[in-house]
């Protein structure tokens, strides 16, 4: 039975939750050699397919270093449903503002075959049905175009997820599915297959090498499943305290690495 959809829109009324997660990946992500080679290869391939559309660009910097950021290329159009995320990019930009638009990934405001490539990085799980965005991506890229989607594995960050489940259960909190289960490394390929003739899934793996539990907690508080566990700030503070106890029993006062991984889906042959 599919996991219930977790609507991310209330969480993204400000840019801070997403900025916190993107910042954590930027500072602490360490990947193996094969994953880094994959990221580099896909980024070069995207650059060969111009112009580029970034669907659901968030705060303008992707969690994984796959493809260009919103600031990188003059031939790039980036957009997001959240106007607050887009404003945060404009405030951070130095030089001419990037081509930013507010749009819904399920109803892209572009003519067919307008782009050489399109990216959906860690965002397809934000849609009730990711297939709608995949179909739109297929519509707006050329016949020889490229679509790249990134996501997590269903078991990414098990150390934190297990601590959260234990703590929320102990305290009588509400357990919800992580958003990424709506489009994860295990299920994503089947949700793209109807829109592209070829869907290649390439795994990536690494660790978020947090220097300590306090940094993990900053990251944890930005997660939807933390925010939705309790209705009051006081109860969420109790939850964070209990998670901290569990993590410190495992990691002590030293580094607190979280195991991460997922897939990069490389799609060609758009089906109209």
MOFEN-V363834 format. One record per residue. PSI is psi in radians with two decimals (none if undefined). Layout:
psi=[PSI:PSI]
This chain:
psi=[2.30:2.60:2.55:2.50:2.33:1.96:2.08:-0.17:-0.73:-0.56:-0.46:0.41:-0.38:2.92:-0.18:-0.73:-0.80:-0.69:-0.68:-0.77:-0.75:-0.72:-0.68:-0.75:-0.69:-0.65:-0.64:-0.17:2.22:2.10:2.83:2.97:-0.70:-0.70:-0.75:-0.69:-0.70:-0.84:-0.78:-0.76:-0.77:-0.69:-0.74:-0.68:-0.71:-0.73:-0.41:-0.13:1.60:2.62:2.98:2.37:2.18:1.88:2.08:1.00:-0.22:-2.23:0.18:-0.18:2.12:2.68:-0.79:2.51:1.15:2.04:3.00:2.77:2.94:-0.38:-0.18:-0.53:2.40:-0.31:0.36:2.37:2.26:2.50:2.84:2.71:-0.51:1.97:-0.51:-0.68:-0.74:-0.69:-0.61:-0.57:-0.80:-0.67:-0.52:-0.32:2.42:2.32:-2.84:2.39:2.48:2.89:1.70:2.37:2.58:2.16:2.85:2.21:-0.39:-0.15:1.31:2.36:0.87:2.63:2.78:2.53:0.68:-0.33:2.65:-0.54:2.78:2.57:2.45:1.62:1.97:0.82:-0.27:-0.44:-0.13:-0.22:2.48:-0.69:1.75:-0.36:-0.54:-0.72:-0.64:-0.74:-0.68:-0.70:-0.75:-0.62:-0.68:-0.13:2.75:2.92:-0.58:0.32:3.14:2.34:2.28:2.23:2.38:2.67:3.11:2.85:2.72:-0.31:0.39:2.48:0.83:-0.54:-0.76:-0.71:-0.73:-0.68:-0.71:-0.81:-0.77:-0.82:-0.78:-0.64:-0.78:-0.67:0.03:0.52:3.03:2.15:2.15:2.74:2.54:2.56:-0.64:-0.28:-0.27:-0.35:1.56:-3.12:-0.53:-0.58:-0.25:-0.68:-0.73:-0.47:-0.22:-0.35:-0.49:-0.23:-0.19:2.48:-0.57:2.19:1.96:2.17:2.12:2.10:2.60:2.67:2.73:-2.78:2.60:1.81:1.20:2.41:-0.33:3.08:-0.59:-0.71:-0.62:-0.70:-0.66:-0.76:-0.79:-0.72:-0.26:-0.03:2.52:-0.70:-0.45:-0.85:-0.61:-0.07:-0.59:2.73:-0.34:2.63:-0.61:-0.75:-0.64:-0.58:-0.69:-0.71:-0.81:-0.66:-0.71:-0.71:-0.71:-0.74:-0.79:-0.79:-0.66:-0.49:-0.41:-0.79:-0.27:-2.53:0.15:-2.80:2.59:1.30:2.43:2.30:2.23:2.79:2.95:-2.53:2.60:2.08:2.15:2.01:2.33:2.92:1.09:2.39:2.12:none]
